[in-house]
């Protein structure tokens, strides 16, 4: 298996240095709302499924399925903060098979429900707006 290259910083981003991982990210990003299986990604990046799984885990330190779940939750968080779409639509757009699996995975990774996360984002945005409007100069 390819070895990780050292980086100039303390933490290395393996996705920056490994061609197969960069291709994996591109594939997942362009298919995030669809069902994605490791076997499909392996085929897409030109590796056997067993080698892809071992390679991915060795280089990233996590399994593909866990990484994909985190990627889907990150996509959902962006949608929750930027849109008023209903939770079921965000679950679908982020590629979760059902609202219940979306809520379960989201809560496991974020320690709160998607609805609570959205409320927190909306409250934070309102506070930021109020704070910024107070800080605006009112003129001479």
C-alpha positions as CSV (number, residue, x, y, z in Angstrom):
1,X,0.0,0.0,0.0
2,X,1.2,3.5,-0.7
3,X,2.7,5.3,2.3
4,X,1.5,8.7,3.4
5,X,3.7,11.6,2.5
6,X,4.8,14.0,5.3
7,X,3.3,17.4,5.3
8,X,4.7,20.7,6.4
9,X,2.0,21.1,9.1
10,X,1.3,18.9,12.2
11,X,-1.7,17.2,10.7
12,X,-1.6,15.6,7.3
13,X,-4.7,15.5,5.1
14,X,-4.5,12.1,3.4
15,X,-7.0,13.2,0.8
16,X,-4.5,15.8,-0.5
17,X,-1.8,13.3,-1.2
18,X,-3.5,10.2,-2.4
19,X,-4.9,10.0,-5.9
20,X,-7.4,7.3,-5.1
21,X,-8.7,9.2,-2.1
22,X,-9.1,12.4,-4.2
23,X,-11.1,10.4,-6.7
24,X,-13.2,8.9,-3.9
25,X,-14.1,12.4,-2.6
26,X,-15.0,13.6,-6.1
27,X,-17.2,10.5,-6.7
28,X,-18.9,10.8,-3.3
29,X,-19.4,14.6,-3.7
30,X,-21.0,14.2,-7.1
31,X,-23.3,11.3,-5.9
32,X,-24.0,12.3,-2.3
33,X,-27.7,12.1,-2.7
34,X,-27.6,8.6,-4.2
35,X,-26.9,5.2,-2.5
36,X,-23.2,4.7,-2.4
37,X,-21.5,1.4,-1.8
38,X,-17.8,0.8,-1.2
39,X,-17.8,-1.7,-4.1
40,X,-19.0,1.0,-6.4
41,X,-16.4,3.5,-5.3
42,X,-13.7,0.9,-5.5
43,X,-14.7,0.2,-9.1
44,X,-14.8,3.9,-9.9
45,X,-11.3,4.5,-8.5
46,X,-9.8,1.4,-10.1
47,X,-9.2,-0.8,-7.1
48,X,-10.6,-4.1,-6.0
49,X,-13.2,-3.8,-3.2
50,X,-11.1,-5.6,-0.6
51,X,-8.0,-3.6,-1.4
52,X,-10.0,-0.3,-1.5
53,X,-11.4,-1.0,2.0
54,X,-8.0,-1.9,3.5
55,X,-6.3,1.0,1.7
56,X,-9.0,3.5,2.8
57,X,-8.9,2.4,6.4
58,X,-5.0,2.4,6.5
59,X,-4.6,5.8,5.0
60,X,-7.5,7.6,6.7
61,X,-7.7,5.7,10.0
62,X,-11.5,5.1,9.6
63,X,-13.7,2.8,7.6
64,X,-15.3,3.9,4.4
65,X,-18.9,3.5,5.8
66,X,-18.1,5.7,8.8
67,X,-16.4,8.3,6.6
68,X,-19.4,8.3,4.2
69,X,-21.8,8.8,7.1
70,X,-19.8,11.7,8.4
71,X,-19.7,13.2,4.9
72,X,-23.5,12.8,4.5
73,X,-24.0,14.5,7.9
74,X,-21.7,17.4,6.9
75,X,-23.8,17.8,3.8
76,X,-27.0,17.7,5.8
77,X,-25.6,20.3,8.3
78,X,-24.9,22.7,5.5
79,X,-28.4,22.2,4.2
80,X,-30.0,22.6,7.6
81,X,-28.2,25.9,8.1
82,X,-28.8,27.3,4.6
83,X,-32.3,26.2,3.7
84,X,-35.8,25.8,5.0
85,X,-36.3,22.4,3.4
86,X,-38.1,19.9,5.6
87,X,-36.0,17.4,7.4
88,X,-37.2,14.5,5.2
89,X,-36.0,16.4,2.1
90,X,-32.6,17.1,3.7
91,X,-32.3,13.4,4.6
92,X,-33.0,12.5,1.0
93,X,-30.6,15.2,-0.4
94,X,-27.8,14.0,1.8
95,X,-28.3,10.4,0.7
96,X,-29.9,8.8,3.7
97,X,-32.2,6.0,2.9
98,X,-34.8,7.1,5.5
99,X,-35.5,9.9,8.0
100,X,-35.0,7.5,10.9
101,X,-31.5,6.5,9.8
102,X,-30.7,10.1,9.1
103,X,-31.8,11.2,12.6
104,X,-30.0,8.2,14.2
105,X,-26.7,8.9,12.5
106,X,-26.9,12.6,12.8
107,X,-27.6,12.3,16.6
108,X,-24.7,9.8,17.0
109,X,-22.2,12.2,15.3
110,X,-23.5,15.6,16.5
111,X,-25.1,14.7,19.9
112,X,-28.3,16.4,18.9
113,X,-31.2,15.9,16.5
114,X,-31.2,17.6,13.1
115,X,-34.1,19.8,14.3
116,X,-32.2,20.9,17.3
117,X,-29.1,21.6,15.1
118,X,-31.3,23.8,12.8
119,X,-32.8,25.7,15.8
120,X,-29.3,26.3,17.1
121,X,-28.1,27.6,13.7
122,X,-31.1,29.9,13.4
123,X,-30.6,31.2,16.9
124,X,-26.9,31.8,16.2
125,X,-27.7,33.6,13.0
126,X,-30.2,35.8,14.7
127,X,-27.8,36.7,17.5
128,X,-25.1,37.4,14.9
129,X,-27.5,39.6,12.9
130,X,-28.5,41.6,16.0
131,X,-24.9,42.0,17.1
132,X,-23.8,43.1,13.7
133,X,-26.6,45.7,13.4
134,X,-25.6,47.2,16.7
135,X,-22.0,47.4,15.6
136,X,-22.8,49.3,12.4
137,X,-21.9,53.0,12.3
138,X,-25.0,55.2,12.3
139,X,-23.3,58.2,10.7
140,X,-21.7,61.5,11.8
